[in-house]
Amino acid sequence: TCALPICACLHARSIQIQISKALPTRFKKIPRFYIASALFLVLGGTLGGILSQGPKGEMKYRILVAHFSANIFGWLGITVAGTLITLIPTMLRTQLPELAEKRGHKSLPWLIISVLTIVSGALLNIRLIALIGIIAYFCAWLLILSPHLRFVLQKQSPYSFISTVCAIIWLFIALINLGIDTARSDSWQAISNGAESLIYMLAIGFALQIGLGALSYLIPVVLGGGSSNARQNIEKSERFKRTRLSTLNAGLVLVVLNFSRVSFLVGCVLIGLALILNLYLLGSLRPAHHK
């Protein structure tokens, strides 16, 4: 139970050392997101260790909600937030929008404070505090994304960007659901039970789609092989993009709504097929010397 927090602390420290040794650049503040996310992993791992000791009653569910929030919104969410500041315009091969960098840096303290507020509300048994943290976290993400909103209406966007937009929509849906559950529920057990269904939204809808979108852009870039080969790889990574997106998200809707056992299984099959198609297309990309 101690290994994960120790590794996360060492990781955060290594990033801090690299920042101190690096030459000044306009993006030098971005790694601070990764330091903060690593420290939230320390918090989440510590809470997970406490959970493993078998707390009883409502305390168990309060710690579970705090553990979930620190890991998902702190570790995963802040990592993605920091990356998207520069990754979104890079995917679209356009300049960083005005105010994007400034607003992105301003969002970090709000992200940190909001996640700590959610965790504190759960541990202190005050649902209103947790709800305020959820709303603040939602607003912090809006602050990050506001300079990029004009790109959403852009025609012929690449798969990587559309997949990222879908992922963020699922994050917002999950936050809204968690906020409603927190406001309406009369126990932390009910909130915890509701949070279990959010795992599908956040793991598949948010994390998986962000990963697939980023890989569809990054792998052709990393493989290189000249402009001709890069263009061919990009064309391959864009194949069936509407089918891949619609299949995965339709499957996720069926899994989340869970009307019946059959609909849940159909949703899982659709998600699996979309994932197989994505991995097949990514695996078909080759550097120039493999032609």
C-alpha angles and dihedrals in degrees: 000000000000098000097076097050091045092050091047091050091051090048092052091048092050091053091049091052091050091050092052091052098042124098115254114272135166090251097049091113094059094081088061086075089059093048090051092047091050091052090051088054086056089053093044092048091049091051089047089054090052090050090054089062089067108245113197136229124354091343089070092056094043090055090044092055090046091048092049093048095048093050101039103033096027108036101025100027098048091045091054093042093056093046095049093057090078102014097066096060089040090056090051093044092233137120121280104268119249112270092012094110094042095048091043092056091045090054095061097076089046092050091050094046093045094052091046088050092054091048092046092048091054095045093044092047093238110131093186090063091050090049091051089051092052092051092047091050090051091051092048089056090050088053090055095045100041095089090051098048094096089066092061091074092047114120123234095020114177122256091251092061097042090049089051092050090051090049093053091048089056090049090054092047089052092049092049091049092048090048092051092047091049092050096045105034121094096205140037089235090064091048090048092050090050091048090059090068089051089064089077092051094047100037098042105017097040112020099032095045092046089051095048092046093049093046093050088059102035101045095060089047094049094046091055113165096163132297094293095053092042090053091051091049092049090051090051092049089052096053117121090357094154091048092049093048097043094045095050096044095042089051091049091051090055091048094048096045091043095190091173142343090267094052090047091052092046089052091051090050092051092049090048092050092049091050092049091050092049093049092046092054093045090048091052092062112105137182117245096264090059093063 
